[in-house]
Amino acid sequence: MVPAQYYLVLSAAVFCIGIFGLLTRRNALLFLMSVELMLNAANINLVAFSYYWGNVTGQTFGLFTMALAAAEVAVGIGIILVLYRNFDGVDVTNATTMRW
């Protein structure tokens, strides 16, 4: 049996990689990938604690998180397509004219 600390360290590392990608990148596709990493880190925590405590509640919430991630990607790809069509690139710093 693998201790829960290993799962928590893995989850923290994946979440930190996602935060780093979110803070340092300018590409909108990399933003989406970073958010996906952060959601996957949350899923690792949910499933690890579900296994540790012996119930399926964490796994159920993990499934809902996966559905949320799929919806987030669908909306994000739509926004990226509009960004690419209007500004000929997916650099988020060029899209300041999209404000009100």
C-alpha positions, 0 to 999 in steps of 0.5 A: 500500500502506497502512503497518502503522503506520496500522493499529496507530494505528487499532487502538490508538484503537479499543482505548482507546475500548473501555477508556474505555467499560468503565471509565466506564459503568454500563450492562451493554449498554455493557460488552458494546459496549466489550468488542466494540470491544476484540476488534475492535481485536485483530482489526485487529492480527491482520489487519494483521500477517497482511497485512504478513507475507504469511500467513493465520495472523492472519486465521485467528486473527481468525476464531476471535476473531469466534467468541469474540466471538459466544459472549461476546455470547450469554452476555452477553445472557443475563446482561443479561436476568437482570439486567433481570428481577431488578433492573428495569434493567441498571445493574451497580451495583444488582446487588451482591445477586447475590453469594454 
